[in-house]
């Protein structure tokens, strides 16, 4: 359940207009603090161009931003034109 909750949670926050930056504490709570699995999945999504890893979450403090979302993960946006694409 942890990785599905991680994906859905990141998408939900991103759609809700968050700035796309996520802290270690958010990643941990969404991914059941299963750091090896979280990091493996983040690396896969980064390879696919969906997010950018800013800092390894295991090396970050709870309030440090670790990732930046670039696009929704495995879903189309329910809001036309969201997220905005960089020109």
GROMACS elastic network, one bead per residue, 0.5 to 0.9 nm:
[ bonds ]
;  ai    aj funct       b0    kb
    1     4     6  0.54019   500
    1     5     6  0.60334   500
    1     6     6  0.85472   500
    1    31     6  0.82457   500
    1    32     6  0.85102   500
    2     5     6  0.51323   500
    2     6     6  0.60631   500
    2     7     6  0.87352   500
    2    29     6  0.90000   500
    2    30     6  0.67448   500
    2    32     6  0.54193   500
    2    33     6  0.83974   500
    2    34     6  0.76504   500
    2    37     6  0.87017   500
    2    38     6  0.84422   500
    3     7     6  0.61693   500
    3     8     6  0.85067   500
    3    30     6  0.78963   500
    3    31     6  0.56953   500
    3    32     6  0.83054   500
    3    34     6  0.89267   500
    3    37     6  0.75531   500
    3    38     6  0.69900   500
    3    41     6  0.76620   500
    4     7     6  0.52032   500
    4     8     6  0.60796   500
    4     9     6  0.83124   500
    4    30     6  0.88392   500
    4    31     6  0.81414   500
    5     8     6  0.51244   500
    5     9     6  0.56968   500
    5    10     6  0.83294   500
    5    30     6  0.57236   500
    5    31     6  0.64327   500
    5    32     6  0.85853   500
    6     9     6  0.51819   500
    6    10     6  0.60698   500
    6    11     6  0.85329   500
    6    27     6  0.70132   500
    6    28     6  0.86116   500
    6    29     6  0.82998   500
    6    32     6  0.83879   500
    6    38     6  0.79745   500
    7    10     6  0.53372   500
    7    11     6  0.62039   500
    7    12     6  0.85927   500
    7    30     6  0.82246   500
    7    31     6  0.85951   500
    7    72     6  0.89572   500
    7    73     6  0.66430   500
    7    74     6  0.85378   500
    8    11     6  0.51272   500
    8    12     6  0.60046   500
    8    13     6  0.86162   500
    8    30     6  0.86705   500
    8    73     6  0.81941   500
    9    12     6  0.50384   500
    9    13     6  0.61370   500
    9    14     6  0.84365   500
    9    27     6  0.89495   500
    9    30     6  0.63457   500
   10    13     6  0.53147   500
   10    14     6  0.60667   500
   10    15     6  0.85894   500
   10    20     6  0.85134   500
   10    22     6  0.82824   500
   10    26     6  0.89656   500
   10    27     6  0.83370   500
   10    30     6  0.80672   500
   10    69     6  0.80450   500
   10    72     6  0.81649   500
   10    73     6  0.81676   500
   11    14     6  0.50815   500
   11    15     6  0.60450   500
   11    16     6  0.84821   500
   11    69     6  0.87671   500
   11    71     6  0.85750   500
   11    72     6  0.56933   500
   11    73     6  0.65142   500
   11    75     6  0.84139   500
   12    15     6  0.52117   500
   12    16     6  0.60861   500
   12    17     6  0.88911   500
   13    16     6  0.50935   500
   13    17     6  0.67551   500
   13    18     6  0.56940   500
   13    19     6  0.87309   500
   13    20     6  0.78238   500
   14    17     6  0.55105   500
   14    18     6  0.51501   500
   14    19     6  0.70570   500
   14    20     6  0.56848   500
   14    21     6  0.87512   500
   14    69     6  0.73995   500
   14    71     6  0.84678   500
   14    72     6  0.75089   500
   14    83     6  0.81621   500
   15    18     6  0.72100   500
   15    72     6  0.81204   500
   15    77     6  0.74338   500
   15    78     6  0.82364   500
   15    79     6  0.79135   500
   15    82     6  0.75127   500
   15    83     6  0.75703   500
   17    20     6  0.79431   500
   17    83     6  0.89360   500
   18    21     6  0.74647   500
   19    22     6  0.85283   500
   19    68     6  0.83314   500
   19    69     6  0.83877   500
   20    51     6  0.88869   500
   20    67     6  0.79035   500
   20    68     6  0.52017   500
   20    70     6  0.72213   500
   20    71     6  0.89257   500
   21    65     6  0.60465   500
   21    66     6  0.73412   500
   21    67     6  0.57400   500
   21    69     6  0.64553   500
   22    25     6  0.82597   500
   22    26     6  0.63337   500
   22    27     6  0.68810   500
   22    63     6  0.89183   500
   22    64     6  0.80489   500
   22    65     6  0.51850   500
   22    66     6  0.59536   500
   22    67     6  0.54605   500
   22    68     6  0.64922   500
   22    69     6  0.80616   500
   23    26     6  0.53544   500
   23    27     6  0.63601   500
   23    28     6  0.86119   500
   23    57     6  0.80718   500
   23    60     6  0.85822   500
   23    61     6  0.84333   500
   23    62     6  0.64629   500
   23    63     6  0.54980   500
   23    64     6  0.51374   500
   23    66     6  0.54124   500
   23    67     6  0.72146   500
   24    27     6  0.51170   500
   24    28     6  0.59849   500
   24    29     6  0.85475   500
   24    56     6  0.88810   500
   24    57     6  0.54377   500
   24    58     6  0.79463   500
   24    60     6  0.66250   500
   24    61     6  0.67595   500
   24    63     6  0.63291   500
   24    64     6  0.62053   500
   24    65     6  0.65212   500
   24    66     6  0.60726   500
   24    67     6  0.86165   500
   25    28     6  0.50783   500
   25    29     6  0.61172   500
   25    30     6  0.85660   500
   25    33     6  0.88000   500
   25    57     6  0.88770   500
   25    61     6  0.82324   500
   25    63     6  0.65105   500
   25    64     6  0.83352   500
   26    29     6  0.52232   500
   26    30     6  0.61162   500
   26    31     6  0.84448   500
   26    62     6  0.82415   500
   26    63     6  0.87489   500
   27    30     6  0.52402   500
   27    31     6  0.59264   500
   27    32     6  0.83616   500
   27    33     6  0.76504   500
   27    38     6  0.77585   500
   27    57     6  0.81042   500
   27    66     6  0.84741   500
   27    67     6  0.89450   500
   28    31     6  0.51258   500
   28    32     6  0.57511   500
   28    34     6  0.72374   500
   28    35     6  0.73704   500
   28    38     6  0.80236   500
   28    57     6  0.86261   500
   28    62     6  0.88619   500
   29    32     6  0.53722   500
   29    33     6  0.61792   500
   30    33     6  0.76920   500
   31    34     6  0.60613   500
   31    35     6  0.77739   500
   31    37     6  0.81621   500
   31    38     6  0.62145   500
   32    35     6  0.82932   500
   32    38     6  0.87703   500
   33    36     6  0.88477   500
   33    37     6  0.88743   500
   33    38     6  0.77806   500
   34    37     6  0.56090   500
   34    38     6  0.60335   500
   34    39     6  0.86361   500
   35    39     6  0.59056   500
   35    40     6  0.83580   500
   35    57     6  0.78988   500
   35    58     6  0.70669   500
   36    39     6  0.53704   500
   36    40     6  0.61554   500
   36    41     6  0.86644   500
   37    40     6  0.51258   500
   37    41     6  0.61533   500
   37    42     6  0.85587   500
   38    41     6  0.52315   500
   38    42     6  0.60812   500
   38    43     6  0.85969   500
   38    57     6  0.89675   500
   39    43     6  0.60739   500
   39    44     6  0.85924   500
   39    56     6  0.77310   500
   39    57     6  0.76123   500
   39    58     6  0.85920   500
   40    43     6  0.52359   500
   40    44     6  0.63903   500
   40    45     6  0.88582   500
   41    44     6  0.50544   500
   41    45     6  0.62640   500
   41    46     6  0.85490   500
   42    45     6  0.51091   500
   42    46     6  0.60452   500
   42    47     6  0.86075   500
   42    51     6  0.77130   500
   42    52     6  0.84479   500
   42    53     6  0.73484   500
   42    67     6  0.84344   500
   43    47     6  0.61996   500
   43    48     6  0.86893   500
   43    51     6  0.88132   500
   43    52     6  0.86836   500
   43    53     6  0.76124   500
   44    47     6  0.51044   500
   44    48     6  0.64177   500
   44    49     6  0.88631   500
   45    48     6  0.50020   500
   45    49     6  0.63797   500
   45    50     6  0.54023   500
   45    51     6  0.61444   500
   45    52     6  0.83248   500
   45    73     6  0.76470   500
   46    49     6  0.50125   500
   46    50     6  0.56525   500
   46    52     6  0.55237   500
   46    53     6  0.68716   500
   47    50     6  0.77007   500
   47    51     6  0.83701   500
   47    52     6  0.88702   500
   48    51     6  0.79851   500
   49    52     6  0.74233   500
   49    70     6  0.72047   500
   49    71     6  0.78071   500
   50    68     6  0.88810   500
   50    69     6  0.63166   500
   50    70     6  0.51070   500
   50    72     6  0.66316   500
   50    73     6  0.64511   500
   51    67     6  0.67137   500
   51    68     6  0.55157   500
   51    71     6  0.67205   500
   51    72     6  0.86681   500
   51    73     6  0.87651   500
   52    66     6  0.85562   500
   52    67     6  0.55445   500
   52    68     6  0.51376   500
   52    69     6  0.64589   500
   52    70     6  0.71256   500
   53    56     6  0.70417   500
   53    57     6  0.88154   500
   53    66     6  0.59921   500
   53    68     6  0.65484   500
   53    69     6  0.87951   500
   54    57     6  0.88309   500
   54    65     6  0.71445   500
   54    67     6  0.51350   500
   54    68     6  0.69911   500
   55    58     6  0.85160   500
   55    59     6  0.73164   500
   55    60     6  0.67780   500
   55    64     6  0.84163   500
   55    65     6  0.73654   500
   55    67     6  0.69652   500
   56    59     6  0.54675   500
   56    60     6  0.64920   500
   56    66     6  0.64311   500
   56    67     6  0.86478   500
   57    60     6  0.50038   500
   57    61     6  0.78074   500
   57    62     6  0.84408   500
   57    64     6  0.84150   500
   57    65     6  0.84556   500
   57    66     6  0.57684   500
   57    67     6  0.85321   500
   58    61     6  0.81771   500
   60    63     6  0.79139   500
   60    64     6  0.59441   500
   60    65     6  0.80200   500
   60    66     6  0.72849   500
   61    64     6  0.54154   500
   61    65     6  0.87132   500
   62    65     6  0.84216   500
   65    68     6  0.78938   500
   69    72     6  0.74819   500
   69    73     6  0.89870   500
   70    83     6  0.79030   500
   70    85     6  0.84718   500
   71    82     6  0.86810   500
   71    83     6  0.64059   500
   71    84     6  0.87685   500
   71    85     6  0.85000   500
   72    75     6  0.60677   500
   72    76     6  0.69739   500
   72    77     6  0.71284   500
   72    82     6  0.89896   500
   72    83     6  0.76402   500
   73    76     6  0.82856   500
   75    78     6  0.89178   500
   76    79     6  0.86354   500
   77    80     6  0.67074   500
   77    81     6  0.78800   500
   77    82     6  0.61352   500
   77    83     6  0.74716   500
   78    82     6  0.80013   500
   79    82     6  0.55667   500
   79    83     6  0.82218   500
   80    83     6  0.84121   500
   81    84     6  0.58704   500
   81    85     6  0.81622   500
   82    85     6  0.79293   500
